[in-house]
């Protein structure tokens, strides 16, 4: 048994990951880095599911939730990258600060 | 495990998914090669048939979503915004299946999966017209906001799982009933409200809505404005019922008041009909959320909220039908294009009046009873704060009359700029659909009890 790993430790890690992802989404200019930020946030939730399953509710379905969440994150990344490619074809760049703000 | 029961429970979604595959196969294998000119009508026809089969049964939130999908498929006829006809209708049906799966689920994780299925198809649908840079940008913006809100929602769900050990609605209701509100519950509540506020385009998470409504193809915008609203409000009402509402209340009140203020004030200054509808959607999200700002001991008025969402969806699809006619005629949906519409097409003018007045909440149209039931249940469950929020919402719906009547003033009072303008051409199918929607708005307003009872969820 590894005693270094506790529920609190996992929750702090996931909160940190979520925060880093949020900062990346709002602070980064490149669409790719923003996508990575969103992945960070989704994976923070996955860590939570696994941690709660391991330490708090070992007889429940937490592991299954995390697998579904990973699938959702993968689908999201797929659609996101497709949109980035479509954007790149028009603007020859993936910098999101070059997208004009709401029209008119 | 009994597969027959499983199939029976999800028959609606299965019907829609099978229809989606049939539409794609027919389009790709037969229509492209043999009858390229009939691709649109055949694909739309198959979609409508599939939605019609899915609509069998008592009229509830899932049937309402199928009906909206059929309406959107009909107004898509003759819209040549993409070469991928089969794929377009496939995505439409898959999004509807996702929303209905979300409505049917008894589990927060399944609901989340349905929501994501629908959201991911919406991002693609908005950006489907790849040749237009604006559409792609609107789709990408929608994706960014949507991705962040989905992550927030999932994080909130993980905290709920941590608190209760399950994501089942019934189990969560039981577990939360005996639990005092903790800090973790407050964090989870904020995450959930952020996620749903985005789905409903409630302020301050509405920034995607004006761009999407304006730059996406018109039928897609109509679909996002109607079906996803119905699904989102149904799910939010159920989640709020299962979750600790003491923890959710502060965040809900903030979102409600902000939506009412921002939606109504920003709508006043809009110069295009689609952007006006976008900000009116923000305001309507505020009105319907009033139903959740009630004292935690009261039951959630889920039937009233779904009735509101359905009547709102009917009026919005109708209004987008008029936007579509204007765009085909003039190439844009500027408000000045509405000038003298009454002289160019009296029938369309009257239909637009029905939809706009229903959105404004004028009796005896359906929109009035939607607002009435939601506000009445809020006032009945009254702490002083609830009554304050409801009174503020009523005040704000008086403000909203200003911009709705501005639209009608242009249609009926403003003279035509140029007397030689030809009458506005609207295809016959669109006209029949708009008439049916207007009739639905009037009938739902004249006989609100029947619809309200049938919409009450049988859980």
Interface residues (C-beta under 8 A of the other chain):
Chain A: X14 X18 X21 X22 X25 X31 X34 X35 X38 X41 X42 X44 X45 X46 X48 X49 X51 X52 X56 X57 X60 X61 X62 X65 X68 X69 X72 X75 X76 X79 X80 X82 X83 X84 X86 X87 X89 X90 X91 X96 X99 X100 X102 X103 X104
Chain B: X109 X112 X113 X116 X120 X123 X124 X127 X130 X133 X134 X136 X137 X139 X140 X141 X143 X144 X147 X148 X150 X151 X152 X154 X155 X157 X158 X159 X161 X162 X165 X166 X167 X207 X210 X211 X214 X215 X271 X272 X275
